[in-house]
Amino acid sequence: MTSPQRADPVRTCVGCRKRAAKRELLRVTAGSDTHGRAAAVPDPTATAPGRGAHLHPSVACYDLAVRRKAFGRALRVSTGISAAAVGDYLTSLT
């Protein structure tokens, strides 16, 4: 008897709210910027500790997430959170 294959974990993009395999999404964690303020930080290796949010690695999904203020809600950060580091990372990919 063979063992059943394990399905890939599925996560929801905080930008477009569509579900996708975890390996297709960019993980974002709460961190700090150069001034010590709360910021959403890209975690491309998905190894950083703490709570994470997932995002399609596209500028369109990033823009939706920023407009909806999804990073603060998903990462449970009550104060304003800067997502500039994630935007810079996504533009460097293209």
Buried (B, 14 or more C-beta within 10 A) or exposed (E): EEEEEEEEEEBBBBBBEEEBEEEEBBBBBBBEBEEEEBBBBBBEEEEBEEEBBBBBBBBEBBEBBBEBEBBBBBBEBEEEBBBEBBBEBBEEEE
